[in-house]
Amino acid sequence: MGINELINYKYIVASVLYSVLGIAILVIAFWIIEKITPENLWKEIIDKQNMALAIVCAAFIIAVAIIVSSSIHG
């Protein structure tokens, strides 16, 4: 069993490419949500300590991440 059999570079490249693509989709989705909400989410969460909004944003990010990972692996 050689090193070429253990490490298949096309799978590594595909994993890195899909990871970068997934992160880009996540950032774009968050940016869209930021633009369509009436308040600045970051300012609400950090300055005003809005814990409910922080939980909603975290749930949104987790949901989009699950969708992206399912589309990559499925």
TORVO-687218 format. One record per residue (C-alpha): residue number from 1; x, y, z. Coordinates in pm, whole numbers, plus 50000, padded with zeros to 5 digits. Layout:
<sites>
SITE  seq     xx     yy     zz
SITE  NUM      X      Y      Z
...
</sites>
This chain:
<sites>
SITE  seq     xx     yy     zz
SITE    1  50000  50000  50000
SITE    2  50173  50314  49878
SITE    3  50132  50676  49977
SITE    4  49936  50741  49656
SITE    5  49673  50491  49764
SITE    6  49644  50648  50107
SITE    7  49623  51008  49991
SITE    8  49400  51080  49698
SITE    9  49453  51446  49612
SITE   10  49135  51488  49413
SITE   11  48930  51420  49728
SITE   12  49136  51668  49928
SITE   13  49097  51936  49660
SITE   14  48723  51866  49636
SITE   15  48685  51893  50015
SITE   16  48869  52224  50028
SITE   17  48673  52359  49732
SITE   18  48338  52258  49878
SITE   19  48435  52398  50218
SITE   20  48523  52735  50068
SITE   21  48204  52730  49863
SITE   22  47997  52645  50172
SITE   23  48153  52925  50376
SITE   24  48091  53170  50092
SITE   25  47726  53067  50069
SITE   26  47692  53105  50447
SITE   27  47842  53455  50442
SITE   28  47624  53562  50149
SITE   29  47311  53428  50320
SITE   30  47397  53613  50641
SITE   31  47464  53932  50443
SITE   32  47122  53903  50275
SITE   33  46952  53859  50612
SITE   34  47147  54157  50745
SITE   35  47022  54372  50457
SITE   36  46654  54276  50479
SITE   37  46620  54323  50855
SITE   38  46528  54672  50974
SITE   39  46799  54691  51242
SITE   40  47173  54638  51222
SITE   41  47207  54288  51366
SITE   42  47566  54326  51482
SITE   43  47490  54654  51660
SITE   44  47180  54504  51824
SITE   45  47367  54200  51948
SITE   46  47688  54366  52064
SITE   47  47584  54712  52179
SITE   48  47233  54646  52308
SITE   49  47305  54292  52432
SITE   50  46998  54149  52257
SITE   51  47029  53782  52352
SITE   52  46713  53675  52168
SITE   53  46844  53815  51841
SITE   54  47179  53647  51900
SITE   55  47005  53311  51942
SITE   56  46799  53365  51625
SITE   57  47114  53454  51427
SITE   58  47295  53149  51564
SITE   59  47001  52926  51469
SITE   60  46998  53078  51120
SITE   61  47369  53016  51073
SITE   62  47339  52656  51196
SITE   63  47041  52594  50966
SITE   64  47219  52729  50659
SITE   65  47532  52533  50749
SITE   66  47331  52210  50774
SITE   67  47170  52277  50436
SITE   68  47505  52352  50273
SITE   69  47671  52045  50424
SITE   70  47383  51824  50315
SITE   71  47403  51954  49960
SITE   72  47779  51896  49951
SITE   73  47773  51544  50094
SITE   74  47441  51431  49954
</sites>
